Amino acid sequence: MELHPEDPIQWASLHFAVAKLGDARRVERAKRMAVAMLRAPGESLPRLFTQPRELKAAYRFLDNPHLDP
């Protein structure tokens, strides 16, 4: 079955299912961020995550020293 980004939740689940990020919460954050980015490509993080706690979590995820790009 071929998946397209127009189904962002399914796409993110498939692509991050085996991600080795050291913690299940990081995998879930990666999925949530991917879904948001697929739904609004090119938008800034503040526009993707309008709730302050979600925006802070996204920045913390990207700044995490345990993760490599």
TALINLIN-V20002 format. One record per backbone hydrogen bond with DSSP energy under -0.5 kcal/mol. NH is the residue of the N-H (numbers start at 0). CO is the residue of the C=O. If there is no record, write none. Layout:
BEGIN
nh co
NH CO
NH CO
END
This chain:
BEGIN
nh co
6 3
10 6
11 7
12 8
13 9
14 10
15 11
16 12
16 13
18 15
20 18
25 22
26 22
27 23
28 24
29 25
30 26
31 27
32 28
33 29
34 30
35 31
36 32
37 33
38 34
39 35
40 37
42 39
46 43
47 43
48 44
49 47
53 50
54 50
55 51
56 52
57 53
58 54
59 55
60 56
61 57
62 58
63 60
66 63
END
